[in-house]
């Protein structure tokens, strides 16, 4: 069976196997046999999905270079979230109102041309990962709340709060020249240029 057919086949057979196993609830040995035959079908599909996720995550970091440290050294809230035909990159970077233009320039430049010198930006990521249609970079900060629990101890809850959001789609990226953007996304007009090239630009008031 071809690898790409496994997820579809597993989705087809598993619910039916569960119904059949329930019907055999009075015969536990036979029910266990049915379940044991169906479950392995899910394992290859799950392994393939995890492998694809790792490849996409590596491509995001290679082409955008958003994070300067590896995953286990970052705050757990800094992460790449894989979505249907897109990715969201969460980077802890508070945006003060007086520094809005600077943050807008940084976020747009990192997304479109890459943060590191060796990174090429969103267009290169779209070229490599054909399944992606949009890329979003989120600047956020952590809001911390402390509450007292029933035992009298204090619990700390940290909530990621978006401060800015930058989105580019495949169609828009195809019209842009990263080399030219590296020159125009600087100086006093940078935030104005950023608003004209992105599909979505939002900052917290």
C-alpha positions as CSV (number, residue, x, y, z in Angstrom):
1,X,0.0,0.0,0.0
2,X,1.4,3.4,-0.9
3,X,2.4,5.6,2.0
4,X,0.1,8.5,1.0
5,X,-2.9,6.0,1.1
6,X,-2.3,4.9,4.7
7,X,-3.8,7.9,6.5
8,X,-7.0,7.7,4.4
9,X,-7.2,3.9,4.8
10,X,-6.6,4.2,8.6
11,X,-9.4,6.8,8.9
12,X,-11.7,4.4,7.0
13,X,-10.9,1.2,8.8
14,X,-10.4,2.4,12.4
15,X,-14.0,3.5,13.2
16,X,-15.3,0.3,11.7
17,X,-12.9,-1.8,13.7
18,X,-14.0,0.0,16.9
19,X,-17.7,-0.7,16.2
20,X,-16.9,-4.3,15.4
21,X,-14.9,-4.7,18.6
22,X,-17.8,-3.3,20.6
23,X,-20.1,-5.7,19.0
24,X,-17.8,-8.4,20.2
25,X,-17.7,-7.1,23.8
26,X,-18.9,-10.4,25.0
27,X,-16.0,-12.2,23.4
28,X,-13.0,-10.2,24.7
29,X,-10.3,-12.4,23.1
30,X,-11.8,-11.9,19.6
31,X,-12.3,-8.1,20.3
32,X,-8.7,-7.8,21.3
33,X,-7.6,-9.5,18.1
34,X,-9.6,-7.1,16.0
35,X,-8.2,-4.1,17.8
36,X,-4.6,-5.3,17.6
37,X,-4.9,-5.8,13.8
38,X,-6.3,-2.3,13.3
39,X,-4.0,-0.2,15.5
40,X,-0.8,-0.8,13.6
41,X,-2.3,0.8,10.6
42,X,-2.2,4.1,12.4
43,X,1.4,3.9,13.4
44,X,3.0,4.5,9.9
45,X,0.7,7.4,9.3
46,X,1.5,9.0,12.6
47,X,5.3,8.5,12.1
48,X,5.1,10.0,8.6
49,X,3.2,13.0,10.0
50,X,5.8,13.6,12.7
51,X,8.6,13.3,10.2
52,X,7.0,15.9,7.9
53,X,6.5,18.2,10.9
54,X,10.2,18.0,11.7
55,X,11.2,18.8,8.1
56,X,8.9,21.8,8.0
57,X,10.2,23.1,11.3
58,X,13.8,22.8,10.1
59,X,12.9,24.6,6.9
60,X,11.3,27.5,8.8
61,X,14.4,28.0,11.0
62,X,16.7,27.6,8.0
63,X,15.0,30.2,5.8
64,X,13.8,32.7,8.4
65,X,16.4,32.2,11.2
66,X,14.0,33.7,13.8
67,X,15.4,31.9,16.8
68,X,19.0,32.4,17.9
69,X,19.0,29.4,20.3
70,X,17.9,25.8,19.9
71,X,14.4,24.7,21.0
72,X,15.3,23.3,24.5
73,X,17.0,26.5,25.4
74,X,14.1,28.8,24.5
75,X,11.1,29.6,26.7
76,X,8.4,27.0,26.0
77,X,6.1,29.7,24.7
78,X,8.5,30.4,21.9
79,X,7.4,27.9,19.2
80,X,6.4,27.3,15.7
81,X,2.8,26.3,15.4
82,X,1.9,24.2,12.3
83,X,-1.5,24.9,10.9
84,X,-3.6,23.9,7.9
85,X,-1.4,25.2,5.0
86,X,0.5,27.6,7.2
87,X,2.8,28.2,10.1
88,X,2.8,30.7,13.0
89,X,6.1,31.6,14.6
90,X,5.9,32.9,18.1
91,X,8.8,35.0,19.2
92,X,9.0,36.7,22.6
93,X,9.5,40.4,21.8
94,X,7.5,43.0,23.7
95,X,6.4,46.0,21.6
96,X,6.2,49.3,23.5
97,X,4.0,52.0,22.0
98,X,7.0,54.3,21.6
99,X,8.9,51.6,19.7
100,X,6.1,50.5,17.4
101,X,7.8,51.6,14.2
102,X,11.0,49.8,15.1
103,X,9.2,46.6,15.9
104,X,7.2,46.8,12.7
105,X,10.4,47.1,10.7
106,X,12.1,44.3,12.5
107,X,9.2,41.9,12.2
108,X,8.6,42.6,8.5
109,X,12.3,42.4,7.6
110,X,12.7,39.1,9.6
111,X,9.7,37.6,7.9
112,X,10.5,38.7,4.3
113,X,14.3,38.6,4.2
114,X,15.2,36.5,7.2
115,X,16.7,37.5,10.5
116,X,20.1,36.0,10.0
117,X,22.6,36.8,7.3
118,X,22.4,33.2,6.0
119,X,18.6,33.1,5.9
120,X,16.7,34.0,2.7
121,X,13.2,34.8,4.0
122,X,9.6,33.8,3.3
123,X,9.9,33.5,-0.5
124,X,12.6,30.8,-0.1
125,X,10.5,28.9,2.5
126,X,7.5,29.0,0.1
127,X,9.7,27.7,-2.7
128,X,10.8,24.7,-0.6
129,X,7.6,23.9,1.2
130,X,4.9,23.8,-1.5
131,X,2.2,22.9,1.0
132,X,2.5,26.3,2.8
133,X,0.2,29.1,1.7
134,X,0.9,31.6,4.5
135,X,3.5,32.4,7.1
136,X,2.8,34.5,10.3
137,X,5.3,35.9,12.7
138,X,3.9,36.9,16.2
139,X,5.7,39.1,18.6
140,X,4.5,38.5,22.1
141,X,5.1,39.1,25.8
142,X,4.1,37.0,28.8
143,X,1.4,38.3,31.2
144,X,1.9,36.8,34.6
145,X,-0.8,36.2,37.2
146,X,-0.4,34.8,40.7
147,X,-3.2,33.1,42.5
148,X,-3.5,31.4,45.8
149,X,-4.7,27.7,45.6
150,X,-6.7,25.7,48.2
151,X,-3.6,24.5,50.0
152,X,-2.5,28.1,50.6
153,X,0.3,28.1,48.1
154,X,0.7,30.5,45.2
155,X,0.4,29.4,41.6
156,X,1.9,31.4,38.8
157,X,0.2,31.4,35.4
158,X,2.0,32.8,32.4
159,X,-0.1,33.7,29.4
160,X,1.4,34.7,26.0
161,X,-0.1,37.9,24.8
162,X,0.4,39.0,21.2
163,X,1.9,42.5,20.7
164,X,2.3,42.3,16.9
165,X,1.3,40.0,14.0
166,X,2.9,39.9,10.6
167,X,1.4,37.7,7.8
168,X,2.6,37.0,4.2
169,X,0.9,34.7,1.7
170,X,2.5,32.7,-1.0
171,X,0.8,34.9,-3.7
172,X,2.1,38.1,-2.2
173,X,5.6,36.8,-1.6
174,X,5.9,35.8,-5.2
175,X,5.6,39.4,-6.2
176,X,8.4,40.6,-3.9
177,X,12.2,40.9,-4.3
178,X,13.9,40.0,-1.0
179,X,17.1,41.7,-2.2
180,X,15.3,44.9,-2.8
181,X,13.4,44.7,0.5
182,X,16.6,44.4,2.5
183,X,17.4,47.9,1.2
184,X,13.9,49.4,1.5
185,X,12.9,48.0,4.9
186,X,15.2,50.5,6.7
187,X,15.1,54.1,7.6
188,X,12.2,56.5,8.3
189,X,9.9,55.0,5.7
190,X,10.3,51.4,6.8
191,X,7.0,51.1,8.7
192,X,5.1,52.6,5.7
193,X,6.8,50.1,3.3
194,X,6.0,47.3,5.7
195,X,2.3,48.0,5.6
196,X,2.3,48.0,1.8
197,X,4.0,44.7,1.3
198,X,2.4,42.4,4.0
199,X,-1.0,40.7,3.7
200,X,-1.7,41.5,7.4
201,X,0.1,43.8,9.9
202,X,-1.4,44.3,13.3
203,X,0.0,45.8,16.5
204,X,-1.5,46.2,19.9
205,X,-2.7,49.7,20.7
